[in-house]
Amino acid sequence: MTTTERTARQAAGGRLTPPKRRPRSTPADAALLLIGACFLLPLLWLVLASLDTNAGYQTRLPEDPSLTNFAAVLTPELLLRPLWNSLLLSAGTAAVTLLAAVLAAYPLSRFQSRFNRPFLYSILCGTCLPITAIMVPVYGLFVQLRLLDSMPSTVLFMAATALPMAIWMTKNFMDTVPLSLEEAAWMDGASGLTALRTVVLPLMRQGLGVVFIFVFIQTWGNFFVPFILLLSPSKQPASVSIFSFFGQHGAIAYGQLAAFSILYSLPVLVLYVLVARGAGGSFALSGAMKG
Amino acid sequence: MGASKPFRQQLRLLPVVPAVLLLLLFLAAPVLWSFHASFTNAALTGRNARNPAWTGLDNYERLLTDSAFPASVLLTVVFVVASAIVGQNLLGLLIAGLMTRARKPVSAVVGTAVVAAWVLPEIVAAFAAYAYFSKDGTLNQLLAGAGWSGADWLYAFPMVAVVLANIWRGTAFSMLVYRAALADVPQDISEAALMDGASGWQRLVFVTLPLIRSSIATNLMLVTLQTLAVFTLIWVMTAGGPSNTSTTLPVLAYQEAFKFGDIGYGTAIASMLIVLGLVFGIAYVRLLKGDKR
């Protein structure tokens, strides 16, 4: 089932048939709340420790809750430069990925070709490649090509790893834009790529946003790739620089570690909420999974 | 427009080129390089780093004789089966199922809590899990509150700790898949079964599960692949230790390549993982193909 059919049916179901649902039950509520509490527990330490200047690995209410930890990490070296690097990496990767994905998805979605099916299936296979497994060979390759410790080459590599899923999602979103509108543009003499830019892309803005944010979140949170490929501290993103709270200064600054973690996590949490609100929960996923 | 028709059709494929180049250069090339390097004694530093020599199947022979590799394969299987196939998959299905019966606001709140663990950057999730399972961490505090003495989870039961942490981290994916799948199950079919006197379990086993079986298969495949590739969580929580009792294949490949500087042996392990990933990938594609008739 395509995304259009699905959304159309959900919309129809929501409007036409009266909401005839089974009565909501209390045991299910209780069980769910218990599960939810279990999922929140590990995050409790993060929040409490960030407010506690004498924090350890114990979860406890801070005796003297303050924002001292947040103030302490709010320096260019500790917080701002790593976050800026994270932003460069993530935005760069998402932009490169989206551009390549849109260009690739257009012919795949619009023109029949013998090349389409094998290409799409190899792409799908590519989404299954365990990226952690290829980091050792990628390191070896980067050493030989002298690409190590370079932001642009890291961005290109991360874009390549995100590309299979992005092409797949973009094609599915593009398939939902009716062909008739574009044919009209062709009649008026627009070339394929002009039609893509002026007709198709504006109609799939939401889908493009989903793909961009999807890649952005993934790159922002990625630890292993920059850890292996970026060596100098001035280029490292927040996911790697977080280790400066260990060792270097002797004792581990738990409170600052927690405060830094929260500041570093906030952007992706906000972005996720944006996608989930704007696109209705499983919409993004249906773009990814349905063929 | 003098170009022949086939040529113009080829021209239409031009926009695919940037994507293909990226994929060839940064995905296909490392994979091929991995297979090549696994037949050499390439090293991280020193003479063998500049001029690796061809050593044939030496690295693969070492895989079979080195006791760390079979142990690591076993740990990887345990990790994937316990945390992905059983843990994330069943818990995700359970949560999605409960959500169809629970009140809307409860579902929304719990859904957010489950998803939060999944959206967090992996390094933050790993630190949170480390703190939770550490000797004087939240879990032991809770157990002490209930009158039980806990254990030093990360040292005494490292696999239990990383399996639970991975369930915590990854269940959201299965939950989202199953929520979408269950929303597609027509209500009237389930109601018809109810009329025929089917119990809750019977409806689940004979009506609902067969209807969402393609989602189940897809989900199993994807969570298996994601879990196979988990590195950061284990590396932060236990670093594969103590004495390799939680060293799954990605951690082993990393250790051999970067800690012991043996890129050749590291890529041999990586190559096995890549092959495993490709096998799953092909199986996944066949599954989707069959799904579309």
Interface residues (C-beta under 8 A of the other chain):
Chain A: M1 R6 Q10 K20 R22 R24 S25 A28 D29 A31 L32 L33 I35 G36 A37 C38 F39 L40 L41 P42 L43 L44 W45 L46 A49 G56 Y57 Q58 T59 V96 L99 A100 A101 L103 A104 Y106 P107 L108 F111 S113 F115 F119 Y121 L124 C125 G126 T127 C128 L129 P130 I131 T132 A133 I134 M135 V136 P137 V138 Y139 G140 L141 V143 L156 F157 A159 A160 T161 L163 P164 I167 G192 L193 I217 W220 G221 N222 F223 F224 I228 A238 S239 I242 L257 S261 Y264 S265 V268 L269 Y272 A276 G281 S282 L285 S286 M289 G291
Chain B: Q9 R12 L13 L14 P15 V16 P18 A19 V20 L22 L23 L25 F26 L27 A29 P30 V31 W33 S34 A37 A42 A49 L91 L94 I95 L98 M99 T100 R101 A102 R103 K104 V106 S107 V109 V110 A113 V114 V115 A116 A117 V119 L120 P121 E122 I123 V124 A126 F127 A128 A129 A131 Y132 S134 K135 D136 G137 T138 Q141 L142 W168 T171 L176 V177 R179 A180 A183 D184 Q187 T218 M221 L225 L228 A229 V230 F231 T232 L249 P250 A253 Y254 A257 F258 I263 G266 T267 I269 A270 L273 I274 L276 G277 L278 F280 G281 I282 Y284 V285 L288 K289 D291 K292
